[in-house]
Amino acid sequence: MSAVEKAAPAVQLPEIGQPFGGGFFSGITVENGQRFANITAGAEHELVGEWGEYGVKIDGSDSFTDSRANTEAMAASGSELAQKVLALDIGGFTDWAIPARDVQELQYRHFKPTSRENYCWNRDGDNPNSLPVGLLYAEESPAKTQVPGFAEGEPEAFQARWYWSSSQRSAHHAFSMGFDGGLQLSSAKGHELRVRPVRSFNALPVQRSGPGLLRLPALEAQQRQRAGFRNGSGAEPDGATPRPGDRPIPARSLYLLRGHPAQAP
């Protein structure tokens, strides 16, 4: 334990989905060796818009974990969607952001709105930057959320549609996720997709309130073991090839990949 950890008071974190910090606690990510608690805004604060200008690569928006830095870089480049998120004031908190890719994965993992099978293509669910580490999805895992209020038809539910992350893929695409089946792809920046804002804060050291403490040393060992699954940036190569036995990408997702107009979110 570092001197900072010894000096800092323990942060009591609620159970997943409990009201916390202007939204709902949605899990822990690790960035540069530090643990961050992530909070998802309520459904009433969802926004819809284009990620940014197609064909323009934005410096500083490539992180898979730093939602705020990505969003600030997007806003500085002229993204109206990012500017709207940065202007949010929810419960007195003003540090909201578009979730980075691995922060967004936690939203689906814990708040999956439907009982539909997960699509399980390529590396859906792979998340070495979360605690516990996210493993590849199976058809029935994650299952429909059991968190009160987040199931389809309930007030805080995600829609079974596509949501932006703030993680840039290239000059033309950014990572997105389908909440109708858990597909994690990259979509053309000019599409109008949904955003469920998040905020995060440094949670060192961490304790879990309620039954069962979060055993971080064991989880971090698991994270280190899994860290080599992706390359150094966590990014996947353009045109990633499915593994043997993978199902083809559905036509709706291919439209997003190839830059065709998307359906209204």
N, C-alpha and C positions, 0 to 999 in steps of 0.2 A: 504494500500500500504506500502510495506516495505521500509526501508531506502535505500536499494540497488536500488529498483525501482524508488524512488524519485530522486536518484542521477544519474541514468543511462539515457542517451538520448534515445528518442523513436526510434525504428527501423521501418523504412518504408518498408512494405512488399508489393510486387506487387500482382496482381490478379493471381489465380491459372493458372499454365501453362506458365506464362511469363518468359522470360529469366532472370536469377538471380543467382549470386554467382557461376558461372561455369556450371550451368545447368538450370533447370526449377523449379520454386517454386511449391511444391506439398502438402503443408499443414502444420499444427501445431500439435505437440504431446506434452503431459505433462509428465514429469518425476520428481519424488521427489518434486512436487510442482512448478517446473520451466517449462516454456514454451520454446519449441524448434521449430525453423523453419527448415523444411526439403526440400532439394533440390535434384531433380532427374537428373542424368546425361543424356546426349543425347544418342540416339540409337546406335551411332557408337562406344560407349564405353561398350556395353554389352559383357559379357564373358560367357563361358560355362565350366562347370566342376563338379567334385564330391564335395560334401559338406565337407567330411572328411572321416576318417577311420571308417568303419562299426564295431560296437561293442565297440567303445571307447567313454566314456563320458568325455566331456571337461568341466572343471570348468570355470565358468565365461562367458558362452555363452548362458545363459537362459533368458536374458532380452527380453521383448516384445517391448521395446522402445529404448534401447541404442545400436544402430547399430554398432557404432565404438568399444565399449567394447567387444561385441560379436565377431566381426571380428578379433580384435587383439588376443583374446583368441584362435580362430580357427587357426590363422596364427602361433601362438606360439606352437600349437600342431602339426604343420606340414601340414596344409591345403594349397595346392598350389593355390587353387582358392582364398582363403582369402589373401594370400601373393600377388597375382597379383592385387587384388583390392587395397590393401594398397599401392602398388607401383604406382598407377595412379597419374598423374599430369594433371589436366584438367583446363585450364584457369588460371593456376597459383595456383590452390587449390590442396592440397595434403592430405586432411583429409577424403578421400572417404571410404565407407564401404559397406558391404552387408546389405541391409535393414532388420531391425528387423521386427517381424511379424506385429505389428500394424503400423509401418512406411510403410511396403509393402502394407497393406490394403489401405492406402491413394493413392498409385499409381494406384491400380485398380479402386477405387472409382472415381477418377478424370480423369483417362486416359484409361478407358475401350475401347479397340480398335474396338470391333465389336458390332453389333446390336442383337447378340444372347441373348436369355433369360438367366438370371442368374440361377444357379442350385438350390440355396437356401436350402442347406443341413446343418443340425446341427446348427452351430453358425457362418456361413459365414457372414461377415460384422460387427459382434459385435466388437466394438472398444471403450471401455471406456477411452482410453488414448489419444484420438484425440479431437481437437476442430474444429468444433462441434463434439460431440460424435457420433461415428458410430453405426447405428442401423442395425438390421438383414436385409439382402438383401431381396428384393421382386423380382419376375421374371423380372420386367421391371425397377427396381431401384437397383443399378445405371444403367442409360441408356448409350448408346454409347456416348463417349466423344464429346463435342462440342468445345474442345480446339483445335485451329488450329494447324495442323501438327501431331496430335497424333491419328487420326483415321486410321483404317486399310488401308494400301496402301500409307500412308503419311510418310514423312521421319523420324519422331520421334516416330512412333507407336510401342507399345509393340507387340510382336508376340503372336498369339493365342496358346501359349504353356505354359509349366510349368516353374516357376521361384522359385529359392531358396530364403528363408529368412535366416537370420543369427541366428534365435532363435532355439535352440536345444530342441528336444522333449524328447529324451532319449539317451542311448548309441548307439542305432541303427537307430534312426530317427531324422529328423529335419523338421521344419514347411516349407511348400511350398504352392504355390498358382497357380491355373490354370487361365490363362488370356483368356481362351476360355469360361469361364462361372462363374468365381468367387469362385470356390471351394477352401477352406482353409483346407488342410490336413497335414499329416506328411508323408514324403517320406524316403525311405532307403537312408542312407548317401552316398552310393556308386553310386547312379544314377548321370548321367550327365545332369544337368538342367541349365537353363539360369540364369543370374544375371544382374539386372539393378542397378548399384551403386547409392548410395546416400551420401550426407553429411548433417550435421545439425549444427546449432549454437544456443546459448542461445538468445532468442528474448524477453527479458524483458526490459522495457515494450513494448507492441506491438501496432502499429497503422497500419491500412490498407490504402494504397494509393488508389486513385480512388473512385468510388461511394460506399458509405456505409462503416462505420467503423466496425471493428470486435468487437462485444460487449462481451468481455471476461468474466466479472463477471457473466452474465447470463449463458453463455456457461459452465463455471466452476461449477455452481450450478447444471446444467444438468448432468455434468460429475460425480459429487459426488452422485447424485441420482441413476445413472446407475452403479456405481462402484461395487455394490454388485452382479451384474449379473454373474460374474465369481468368482472363488475362489481367494485367496490372490495373487497368482502368475499370474493369468490370464490364467493358463494352463487348458486344458480340460483333463478329465480322459482318460487313454488308453482304446481303444475300445468303444468310446462314442456311446451311443445308440441314434438312431434318434428319434425325437419327433413324436407323432401320426400325420399321414398325410404326413410325409416326404417321398420323393422319394428315392429309393435305390441309392447307389453310383454307378456310371457307371464303367464298367469293367476296363477301362483305369486307373481310380483312384484306384481301388482295387489292380491292379498290383503294383502301387507305394506304397500303404500301406503295402502290404504283402512281399515286397522286391523282386519282379520279375523285370527282365530287363525292362527298360523304352525305349520308342522310342527315336531316336535322337532328341535333342531339336531344 
